[in-house]
Amino acid sequence: MIRKRKLSIKSYLYPYRVNFNFRIKDLNKSYKNQFFLIDEKIFDKYKLKKIISKDKFLLIKSNEKSKSFENLIRIINFLLKKNINRKDIIFAIGGGVVQDIAGFVSSILLRGIEWRFFPTTILSQCDSCIGGKTSINFGGTKNKVGNFYPPKEIYIDTNFISSLNERELRSGVGEMAHCFFVKDKNNFNFFSKNFKEGINKNLSVLTKLIYKSLLIKKKFIEKDEFDKGPRLILNYGHSFGHALEKITNYQLPHGIAVAHGMNIANFVSWKKKLISLKEFEKLNRILKIIWGKFDLKAISINKYIEAIKEDKKNIRNLIRVILTRGIGKMFIYEFKEIKHLKKLLIEYCNYNQIKIKI
């Protein structure tokens, strides 16, 4: 049974674990040496004030504006006023925004404090909770500043999933899709047969998808923890997706933006004759089901190009994206000429009847 399983992740910093079906109500109620950074919506929805002492927590708005140096100052001041020391533990309860903030603060405060994580979204449960990345935004660019500092323990509580809305469900399934597409045909086939049940909030199926997604990612990060080689392939869909997030002012949910980004990567791969039209259409059908009503109405091509140019994975004047030669055959491709990429993006918009804003 998945609920009894644990994943152990090897790291150069320290080993850490993912525990399945741990319940937040089972937290140690002594709270000695423990502080909590919590998504304010989660705090209210799950009545955490009945569990956590009022002088031990700080609430965080789960939006991109919270991932700033200004907000970090507020959090660090709170923890220092509570006389936090290096033997204390920080618990993060929330999605990717809370994870990034808690991980980054824990890594720099007093040269490193242990932290643990309760991911409350599918997106954070199926992907970002492992790998150790912590990031904040800078200069209007997402995840520009950060490091690697994984939580010592991760607790997957599926009760959080049961209250997610359609937007959050589709975003989570969109994020985990990239792992299954990148791995191999067996994993892709498993995802293809089950992802609709995930969108429909079948908790049993979602738990299996989350576990398998983490298992896939675990193998990549244990080979390349610091994102210098093989792990870069997991950025499939993300360079194109992050740019979509930026030009929509982050109104497009991350996982849905990644699904769109995967589709763009697949379209470019087809146009460059790396995959067949039949193969592109097969993947296109799945991704369209995932994003559902959250399709793209219009794109400003020039703004989109500028956003892609700011991606931190680029080197000098080369725009680096992940393209594909088929399921499990992703690779890094470098665009040397912007006009070539621009032409392909215009073709993508025309193919999908997306209004173009120059």
N, C-alpha and C positions, 0 to 999 in steps of 0.2 A: 504494500500500500504506500502511495506517495506521501501520505501524511506522516509516516514514520521515517521517511528518508531524510538524510542530511547530505549536503554537498560540502566537501572540504576543498578549499582553494589554496593552492601553493602560491606564495608571494615572496619576493626578495625582502620585504619589510617584516612580515610575520604571516603565518598561516591564519586563515579565517574560515568561518563556516556559515552555511545557509541552513536554517532550521525550518522545516515545513510544519505548518499548522500549530505554531505556538500562538497562544491567545494573549492579547494585550492585557486582559484582566488578570493574567497570571504573573504580571510584573512583580518583582520584589517590593513589597509595600513599606519596607523600612526607609527607602530613599536615602540611606546614608551614602554620601559621596556620589550622588547621582543628580544630574541636571538634565532638563528636557527642553529641546527646541521643537515646537509643534506647529503644524499647519493649523491656522486658526479655525478653518472650516471643520477639520477633523476633530479638533478639541470640542467644539460645540455639538457636532453630530453624534459623537460617541460618549458624550458626557464625561470627559476625562477628568473634570474637576473633582469627581467622586473618587478617583483613583490616585491622582497626583497632588501632592501638597502645593498650595498656592504660591509658596515662596521658592519653588524649585523649577518653575518653567517660564519660558518666554514664547509668546505666540508670533508666528511669522505669516505674512501674506504670501500666498503661493502664486507669485507672478514674477516676470523677468525683472521688474524694477527692484525687487528685493535682493537680487543678485548683484549688489553694488558695494563699493568700499564704504559708502556712507552708512548703509545698513549694517555692515560688519562692525563698524565702530559701536553702534548701539548694542549689538549682541556681546561684543567683547567687554564693554563697560558693565553690562549686566552680570556677566560671569565673574569678572574681577571684583565687583562689589559684593558678590556672594563668597569671596575668598576661595575660589576654585583653586585646586592644586593638582599636581601631576598624577596623584593617585586616584583622582576622581574620574567619573565616567560621564560622557555626554550621550544622551539618547536622542535620536532624531526620529520623529514620527510625522510622516508626510510623503509626498512624492519627490520628483527629481529636484525641484527647487530647494526644498528643505534639505535634501541629501547633499546637494552641492554646497550649500551654506554651512551645514554642520560639519561636513568633511573638511572643508577649507579652514574654518575656524579652529577645529580640533588639531589640524596639522601645524598651524602657526602659533597657537596660544601656548605659552610656556614651553616652546619647542616640541610640542606633541602631547596630546591627551587622548586616552583611549575613547573611542566612540562606538556606539552600536545603533542599528538601524531597523525601524519598522517601516518598510515601504508600503504605502497605502493605495497605490495605483497599479494597474497591470503593467504599465510602462516601466515603472521602477522595480516591480517584482520580477519581470521577465528579462530585464536587461541591465539597467544602470546600477542596480544594487551591488553587482560584482564588477571587478575590473579596476576599482580604486580611483577612478578619475574624480577630481573635485574641480569645479570651475566657477568663476564669476564673470560677469559681463564688464566690458570696459570700452569707452569711446564709442558706444552704440553698436558694438560687435559682440555677438553671443560667445560665451566661454573663451574669452581672449586670455584670461589670467587664471592659472590653476596649477595643480600638481597631482601627484598620486598618493593617496592615503586612505586605504580601504577600512571599513568598519571591522571591528574584531568579531562581531556576531551580527547576523542578519536574521530576522524573524519574519517568515511569510505567514500572515494571518489572512485567510481567505474570506473572513467576515467583512473585510474592507471592500472586497470586490463586489459583494452582494448589493451594495448601495450605489455602485457606479452608474452613471447615466450613459445613454447611447454614444454620445460624443467621446467620453472617456474610454468606453469599451472599444470603439473603433480605433481610437488612437493607440491603445495598448496592443491590439491585434496587428495594427500596421507596423508598430515598432518590432514586434517579435518576428514578423514575416521575413525581415531581412536576414535573420539568422538561419532560417529554414531554407531560403533561396541560396544562401552562400554555402551551406554545408554539402549536401549531396541529394541525389534523387529520392532515396528512401525517406529522408527527413522531409523533403519537399512534398512527397506524396502523402505523408502523415498529416502535414499541415493542410494540404489541399482538401483532404477528406474531413477535417475537423474544425477549420477556422470559422465556418458559419455558426457552428454550435457555440463557439467562443463568443462571437458577436451577440448571440442570443442569450448570453449569460448562463450557460451550462457550467456550473462551478467545477464539476468533476472533470470535464474536458479542458476547461481553462487551467486547472491545476496541472494536468498532464502537459499542456502546451508550455506553461511557464517552466516546469521542471526540465523539459527537453530543450527549451530555448537556453536556459542557464547552463545545461550540460554542454551544448554546442559552444557557447561563449567561453566557458571554463577552459576548453582545450586551446582556444586561440590565445587567451590571456596568459595561460601558463607557459606558452611558447614565447610570447612577446608581450610581457606585462606593460612595458613603457611605450608601446605603440610606435615602434621603429621599423617593423617588417610585416610579418604575416597578419598581425592584428589590424593593420590598416585596411585590410579587405572588408572588415566589419563596418567601414564607413560607406559601404554600398548604399546609395540612396540618400546619404546624409549631407553631402556637399550641396546637391541640388535642393534637398529638403530644407536645410538651414537657411538657404537664401530665400526660399519661399516664406519661411517664418518671418524673416526680417522685413521683406517688402509688404507683408500683410500686417506689420506691426504686432506680430505674434498672436494674431487672432485665429490663425490656423493652428490647431493642436499639433504638437510635435510628431506624434506617431502617424497622423494623417499626412502631414507634410513629408515625412519619410516615405510613405506609400506613394505619394505623387513623385517624390524624388527618384524612387526606384523605377517608376514608369518612364520618367524622362531618361534615366540611364539606359533602360532597355530599348527605348525608341532610338536613342543615339547609337546604341550597339547594332540595332537592325539597319539603320541608315549607313553605317560603316561596314555592313555585310559581315558582322561578327556572329549574328544569329539570323535565323530565317524569319520571314513575316509570320509564318505559322507559330513559331516559338514566341515571338513578341505578342501575338494576339492571345495566346494561351495565358501568358503572365498578365497581360492587360486586363483580361476578364476577371481574374482573381482580385487584382488591385482595385478595380472599379467597384467590386462588391464590398471591399474593405472600406473605402472612403465613402461609399454611398452618396448621400445628399451633399457631402462636403467636397464638391468638385470645384474646379477653378473656373471662375467667370471671366477674369481678365488678368493680364500680366503686362506690366511695364517692362519691356525687354531691356532697356538701358539700365533701369534700376536693378533689375535682376542680375544682369552681367556684373554690375558694380558690387553687388552683394556676394556673388560667387568669387570675385577677385579678392575679397577680404578673408576668404576661408584660410584658417591657420595651417592647413595641410599643403597649401601652395608653396612652391619654391621659386624665389625670384619672380620672373615674369611668366612662369609656367602655371597654368591652371590644372590642378591634379584632381581627377575624379575617378570613381570606380566604374568600369564598364564590365560587360559580361560576354563570354563565349558560350553561355548556357548555364544551367543549374550547376552550382558548385565550381564554376570556372570564371570567377571574377578576377579582375586584375587592375592595376593602376594604369591609367592613361593620361598623358600630358598634352594639353592643348597649347600649341605654340602660337597660334593666331586667334585672336578674339573674334575676328570676323567669321571664322569657320564655325565656332561655337554659336555665335549669334544666328547664323544662317540655319543651323540645326534646331535651335530653340524656336525660331519663327515657323519652321516646318512642323514642329511638335504642336504649336498653338493652332495652326491651320488644320492639322490632322484631327485635333480634338475639339475644334470649334470654340477655342478660347479667344476672346477678344484681345487684340494686341494694342498695347499703348507704347509708342516709341519713346 
